[in-house]
Amino acid sequence: MADIQLQNIQKSYGAVQVIRNVDLHIADGEFCVFVGPSGCGKSTLLRMVAGLEDITGGELLIGGQRMNSVPPARRGVAMVFQSYALFPHLSVRENLAFGLTLAKRPAEEIERKVAEAARVLQLEPLLDRKPKQLSGGQRQRVAIGRAIVREPGVFLFDEPLSNLDASLRVQTRFEIARLHREYGRASMVYVTHDQVEAMTLADRILLLNAGDAVLTEGSVAQCGSPLELYHRPRSLFVAGFIGSPKMNFLPGTLLEAGPALARVQLPGGEVLEAAVDARRLAPGAAVTLGLRPEHAVLGNSVQHLVRPVRWQERLGEATYLYLDGSGTEAPLIVKAPGATHAQPGHRIAFGLPAAALHCFDAQGQALPRCVADEDITLPVAA
């Protein structure tokens, strides 16, 4: 087992600073996902843990040992890359055993570890096949198995699902989650640009700022559990990145700032209330309200807006209505039941519950929400 500590980690290429002020502790057995937009430095940060990139400043510790200058082979980590990097002339069995064979491990040990990895990843029927005889998902499982046989203290995944089609991504994502359950003693660090992967796999998410924000704000936008980032984003950036489709944003002016309620006037004159602590702002301040598409309520309610439909996406289980943003370039998105149908130009009323609204100040920082976000636990069948 090996925990990972990043202490004030910095990375620069000449005068260009890519990673700034990253402090993070990944516990033994924790699954941590690095996520963020292209260019934010998430793969660079992972490669620094692996030893494939030099650290400009700060300290990296794995299992309590300083690793800044330790070569990759001696760090006790195993990395799975975006490309499968399998030897095409070797069988699955030989690919799994390659690293152990190169290290001159005993034949009995190699056989045992290969058999165990094949069992965990359900590769046993495929051991005698060559990579060209495998699907993309099977090849990625072989690449993961090659990491498993090393029995590392840390698994590193660099966008391992990017080359797979949609159905294989879901299947392989499940395999990685199952791997974490079976190998829970090992820490896992996973890089992706796909926030759905981050939400479904992570114990904790490290969301990195967009590249153009790194120099002014530091690299870390927010770190926490997936639902913490979903329910309580610290900034407009986090709120807009986590969630699919992303959160709706409505600019407005603060009319009343109370400890549990903010009254905000929109440019069209509508007044909405949000259950947030707005006391640190003065009336008249510019603010932005946020509402997730799935939290909008179709129909007239105590506080609602009426907007014409631009277009719709009917997905079967749900319909997404794209409504006119009234002065904003981005449309307002409302998630509706799958049977919902609306023609472009139809005016739709939708409610914005005060408890579901987020509020951000002029600098994009969130005001504290005054609502509880509780998980629903289903009863166990007898």
PyMOL commands that set and color helices and strands:
alter all, ss='L'
color gray80, all
select helices_A, chain A and resi 42-50+72-74+92-102+107-120+124-126+131-133+136-148+166-182+195-201+211-217+226-231+236-241+293-295+354-356
alter helices_A, ss='H'
color red, helices_A
select strands_A, chain A and resi 4-13+16-26+31-35+57-62+65-66+77-80+154-158+187-192+204-208+220-224+248-257+262-265+271-274+286-291+297-298+304-314+318-323+332-337+347-351+358-360
alter strands_A, ss='S'
color yellow, strands_A
deselect
rebuild
show_as cartoon
